[in-house]
Amino acid sequence: MTPRPEPARPAELPAAFRLLFQNAAADDRENRIVNALGLVHRGELDPQGLFVLRGRGGMLGAVLCLPLPGESALVWPPQCVHDKRRSVLEDALLGCAANWLRARNVRVAQALLSPEEAERATALPRNGFAHVTHLLFLRHDLSLPPPPLKSRTRLKYQAYNPSKPAVFHQTLQNTYKDTLDCPELNGVRGVEEVIAGHRGQSHFDPNLWLLALVDGLPVGVLLLTRSPETLDWEISYVGVVPEARGRGFGRELVLKALAAAQTGGAPYLTLSVDARNHPARELYRVLGFEVYDRREVFLAVWK
């Protein structure tokens, strides 16, 4: 009989995280354990989302899920001890995690794994997490001179006003039409949930959320965030509405981001892009961004 997954007890947290990160390199594993315990201590990770399976000989398996703002969540794939019932135990853990997240109104859950981790994550596709793409993580060294504009600046900008968000929200929603960045997510969440997700990712500063206009008409949005830990800036999102694409506004928005981050004293400007989005990848390459990491994306959508 398969045991029932239950939340890890406080005394079990170190062992559960050790099992969860068992396939990481030794030094990385210890760092992950320390970081995870720190997140729990600071209240940034709910230990109720860490589920374990217990057997007579000790802990058999663990899975971790972290709800995020905007009806989304991150999932770390289940890890089990070497057992003939491994697939059964993994499925029990993932099923429990999915039920727990859905009870909290999560609509989108994703696992972001290194290529090596993805090869071992066979339980994810069995349990509704489709391998949809891989994300490329890029950065621009801001000690280098910025790329030339090539043309005059056409865009005007308005900072996000949380008390009057309608135009910004509608423009953001319009930029998702026919997007090449994770189109599987289109229409799954409303714009309010998308905004909540972006606001919850990092230290929100409305002055770094910009509405781009041409002759008073909105054509795109740029969402920037600052990392107080690394001092880097990140392009959380950049998008142009369909009717304004092909006119160089995407390039102008990214150049705006580079100039703002450089003026703000950031060492790097970072971003992530769906590997299937070839036009964006080429733009970033031409503007001097370089790939520094990659993650495989497994996605579960619960409508």
C-alpha positions as CSV (number, residue, x, y, z in Angstrom):
1,M,0.0,0.0,0.0
2,T,1.3,3.4,-1.0
3,P,1.7,5.8,2.0
4,R,-0.2,9.1,1.8
5,P,1.9,12.3,1.3
6,E,1.8,14.7,4.2
7,P,3.4,18.1,4.9
8,A,6.9,17.8,6.3
9,R,7.2,18.3,10.0
10,P,9.5,21.1,11.2
11,A,12.2,18.6,12.3
12,E,12.0,16.9,8.9
13,L,12.8,20.0,6.8
14,P,16.5,19.5,6.5
15,A,16.1,15.8,5.5
16,A,13.3,16.6,3.1
17,F,15.3,19.3,1.3
18,R,18.4,17.1,1.2
19,L,16.3,14.4,-0.5
20,L,14.7,17.0,-2.8
21,F,18.1,18.2,-4.0
22,Q,19.9,14.9,-3.9
23,N,20.9,15.0,-7.6
24,A,22.6,18.4,-7.4
25,A,26.4,18.6,-7.2
26,A,27.6,18.4,-3.6
27,D,28.4,22.1,-3.1
28,D,25.3,23.3,-4.9
29,R,23.2,20.8,-2.9
30,E,24.3,22.3,0.4
31,N,23.7,25.8,-0.9
32,R,20.2,24.9,-2.0
33,I,19.4,23.3,1.4
34,V,20.7,26.4,3.3
35,N,18.8,28.8,1.0
36,A,15.5,26.8,1.3
37,L,15.7,26.7,5.1
38,G,16.4,30.4,5.1
39,L,13.3,31.0,2.9
40,V,11.2,29.0,5.4
41,H,12.7,30.9,8.4
42,R,11.9,34.3,6.7
43,G,8.3,33.2,5.9
44,E,9.0,33.3,2.1
45,L,8.3,29.6,1.6
46,D,5.3,27.9,3.2
47,P,6.5,24.5,4.6
48,Q,2.9,23.3,4.1
49,G,3.9,23.1,0.4
50,L,6.7,20.6,1.1
51,F,5.2,17.1,1.1
52,V,6.9,13.9,2.1
53,L,6.2,10.2,2.0
54,R,7.2,8.3,5.2
55,G,8.0,4.6,5.4
56,R,9.1,2.2,8.1
57,G,12.8,2.9,7.2
58,G,12.4,6.7,7.0
59,M,11.6,9.2,4.4
60,L,10.7,7.8,1.0
61,G,10.2,10.9,-1.1
62,A,9.6,14.6,-1.2
63,V,8.1,17.3,-3.5
64,L,8.0,21.1,-3.1
65,C,5.5,23.6,-4.5
66,L,5.5,27.3,-4.0
67,P,2.4,29.4,-4.8
68,L,3.2,32.8,-6.3
69,P,1.1,35.9,-6.8
70,G,-1.1,35.9,-9.9
71,E,-2.6,32.4,-9.5
72,S,0.8,30.7,-10.5
73,A,3.2,28.4,-8.8
74,L,6.7,26.8,-9.0
75,V,7.1,23.1,-8.5
76,W,10.3,21.2,-7.8
77,P,9.9,17.6,-9.1
78,P,9.5,14.7,-6.7
79,Q,12.6,12.9,-5.6
80,C,12.5,9.5,-4.0
81,V,14.9,7.0,-2.5
82,H,15.9,4.0,-4.6
83,D,12.7,2.0,-4.4
84,K,11.0,-0.5,-6.8
85,R,7.9,1.7,-6.5
86,R,9.6,4.9,-7.4
87,S,7.2,5.9,-10.2
88,V,4.2,5.1,-8.0
89,L,5.7,7.2,-5.2
90,E,6.5,10.1,-7.5
91,D,3.0,10.1,-8.9
92,A,1.5,10.2,-5.4
93,L,3.6,13.2,-4.5
94,L,2.9,15.1,-7.6
95,G,-0.9,14.4,-7.4
96,C,-0.9,15.7,-3.8
97,A,1.0,18.8,-4.8
98,A,-1.3,19.5,-7.7
99,N,-4.4,19.1,-5.5
100,W,-2.9,21.4,-2.9
101,L,-2.1,24.1,-5.5
102,R,-5.5,23.9,-7.2
103,A,-7.3,24.3,-3.9
104,R,-5.4,27.6,-3.7
105,N,-6.7,28.7,-7.1
106,V,-3.4,28.2,-8.9
107,R,-4.0,28.0,-12.6
108,V,-0.5,27.8,-13.9
109,A,2.3,25.6,-12.4
110,Q,5.7,25.3,-13.9
111,A,9.0,23.6,-13.2
112,L,12.2,25.3,-14.5
113,L,15.0,22.7,-14.6
114,S,18.5,22.5,-15.8
115,P,19.0,20.1,-18.8
116,E,20.5,17.5,-16.5
117,E,17.5,17.8,-14.1
118,A,15.0,17.6,-16.9
119,E,16.4,14.3,-18.1
120,R,15.5,12.7,-14.7
121,A,12.1,14.5,-14.4
122,T,10.1,11.7,-16.0
123,A,7.3,12.1,-13.4
124,L,6.3,15.5,-14.7
125,P,5.0,14.5,-18.2
126,R,3.2,11.6,-16.6
127,N,1.3,14.0,-14.4
128,G,0.2,16.7,-16.7
129,F,3.4,18.9,-16.9
130,A,4.2,19.2,-20.6
131,H,7.7,20.0,-21.6
132,V,6.9,23.1,-23.8
133,T,10.2,24.8,-24.4
134,H,13.4,26.0,-22.9
135,L,14.1,29.5,-21.5
136,L,17.4,31.2,-22.4
137,F,18.7,33.6,-19.7
138,L,20.6,36.5,-21.2
139,R,22.6,39.5,-19.9
140,H,24.2,42.6,-21.2
141,D,27.4,43.9,-19.6
142,L,26.6,47.6,-19.0
143,S,30.3,48.5,-18.7
144,L,30.3,48.3,-22.5
145,P,29.1,51.2,-24.7
146,P,25.4,51.1,-25.6
147,P,24.4,50.1,-29.2
148,P,23.6,53.0,-31.5
149,L,19.9,54.0,-32.0
150,K,20.1,53.9,-35.8
151,S,17.1,56.3,-36.0
152,R,15.6,59.1,-34.0
153,T,13.7,58.3,-30.8
154,R,10.0,58.1,-31.6
155,L,8.6,56.8,-28.3
156,K,7.3,58.8,-25.4
157,Y,6.8,57.1,-22.0
158,Q,4.4,57.2,-19.1
159,A,5.1,55.5,-15.8
160,Y,2.6,53.1,-14.4
161,N,0.0,54.7,-12.2
162,P,-1.6,52.1,-9.9
163,S,-4.6,54.3,-9.3
164,K,-5.3,54.7,-13.1
165,P,-4.1,51.4,-14.6
166,A,-6.7,50.8,-17.3
167,V,-4.8,51.9,-20.4
168,F,-1.6,50.2,-19.2
169,H,-3.4,46.9,-18.5
170,Q,-5.2,46.9,-21.8
171,T,-2.0,47.6,-23.7
172,L,-0.2,44.9,-21.8
173,Q,-3.0,42.5,-22.7
174,N,-2.8,43.5,-26.3
175,T,0.9,42.7,-26.5
176,Y,0.2,39.1,-25.8
177,K,-1.7,38.6,-29.1
178,D,0.2,36.2,-31.3
179,T,3.1,36.3,-29.0
180,L,6.0,33.8,-29.5
181,D,6.9,33.8,-25.8
182,C,5.1,30.8,-24.1
183,P,1.9,31.1,-26.1
184,E,0.5,28.2,-24.1
185,L,-0.3,30.8,-21.3
186,N,-2.4,33.0,-23.5
187,G,-5.9,33.5,-22.0
188,V,-5.2,31.3,-19.0
189,R,-5.2,34.2,-16.6
190,G,-6.8,37.6,-16.7
191,V,-4.7,40.7,-16.9
192,E,-5.2,41.5,-13.2
193,E,-3.6,38.1,-12.3
194,V,-0.7,38.7,-14.8
195,I,-0.1,42.1,-13.2
196,A,-0.2,40.6,-9.7
197,G,2.4,38.0,-10.9
198,H,4.7,40.7,-12.2
199,R,4.3,42.8,-9.1
200,G,5.1,39.8,-6.9
201,Q,8.3,38.8,-8.7
202,S,10.6,41.4,-7.2
203,H,10.7,44.8,-5.6
204,F,8.0,46.6,-7.5
205,D,8.7,50.2,-8.5
206,P,5.9,51.8,-10.7
207,N,8.4,54.3,-12.1
208,L,10.2,51.4,-13.8
209,W,7.0,50.2,-15.5
210,L,6.6,52.2,-18.7
211,L,3.8,52.6,-21.2
212,A,5.3,53.5,-24.7
213,L,3.3,55.9,-26.9
214,V,3.6,57.3,-30.4
215,D,1.6,60.4,-31.1
216,G,-0.3,59.8,-27.9
217,L,-1.3,56.2,-28.8
218,P,0.0,53.3,-26.7
219,V,2.1,50.8,-28.7
220,G,4.0,48.8,-26.1
221,V,5.0,48.3,-22.5
222,L,8.4,47.8,-20.7
223,L,8.6,46.3,-17.2
224,L,11.9,46.7,-15.4
225,T,12.9,45.5,-11.9
226,R,16.0,46.0,-9.8
227,S,17.7,43.3,-7.7
228,P,18.9,44.7,-4.4
229,E,21.0,41.6,-3.9
230,T,23.1,41.7,-7.1
231,L,22.3,45.3,-8.2
232,D,21.4,44.0,-11.6
233,W,18.3,45.2,-13.5
234,E,16.0,42.9,-15.3
235,I,13.6,43.3,-18.2
236,S,10.7,41.4,-16.7
237,Y,8.6,41.9,-19.8
238,V,8.7,43.9,-23.0
239,G,6.0,43.8,-25.7
240,V,4.6,45.7,-28.6
241,V,1.0,45.6,-29.8
242,P,0.4,43.6,-33.0
243,E,-0.5,46.7,-35.2
244,A,2.8,48.4,-34.3
245,R,5.2,45.5,-34.8
246,G,7.8,45.5,-37.5
247,R,8.6,49.2,-37.1
248,G,11.6,49.0,-34.7
249,F,9.7,49.8,-31.5
250,G,10.9,46.6,-29.8
251,R,14.5,47.7,-30.4
252,E,13.8,51.2,-29.1
253,L,12.2,49.7,-25.9
254,V,15.2,47.5,-25.2
255,L,17.6,50.4,-25.8
256,K,15.5,52.4,-23.3
257,A,16.0,49.6,-20.8
258,L,19.7,49.5,-21.4
259,A,20.0,53.3,-20.9
260,A,17.9,53.3,-17.8
261,A,19.9,50.4,-16.2
262,Q,23.2,52.0,-17.1
263,T,22.1,55.3,-15.6
264,G,20.9,53.5,-12.5
265,G,24.4,52.0,-12.0
266,A,23.5,48.4,-12.7
267,P,26.4,46.1,-13.7
268,Y,24.2,43.9,-15.9
269,L,20.8,44.1,-17.5
270,T,19.2,40.6,-17.7
271,L,16.2,39.0,-19.3
272,S,14.8,35.6,-20.3
273,V,13.3,34.6,-23.6
274,D,11.5,31.6,-25.0
275,A,13.9,29.7,-27.3
276,R,11.2,29.6,-29.9
277,N,11.0,33.4,-30.2
278,H,13.6,33.7,-32.9
279,P,13.0,37.4,-33.8
280,A,13.5,38.5,-30.1
281,R,16.6,36.3,-29.8
282,E,18.1,37.9,-32.8
283,L,17.3,41.4,-31.5
284,Y,18.9,40.7,-28.2
285,R,22.0,39.2,-29.9
286,V,22.4,42.2,-32.1
287,L,22.1,44.5,-29.1
288,G,24.9,42.7,-27.3
289,F,23.1,40.3,-24.9
290,E,24.8,37.0,-24.2
291,V,23.3,33.7,-23.0
292,Y,24.5,32.7,-19.5
293,D,22.0,30.0,-18.5
294,R,19.2,27.8,-19.8
295,R,16.2,26.1,-18.2
296,E,13.8,23.5,-19.5
297,V,10.1,24.5,-19.0
298,F,7.5,22.0,-17.8
299,L,4.0,23.5,-17.6
300,A,0.7,22.5,-16.1
301,V,-2.3,24.6,-17.0
302,W,-5.5,24.2,-14.9
303,K,-8.4,26.1,-16.4
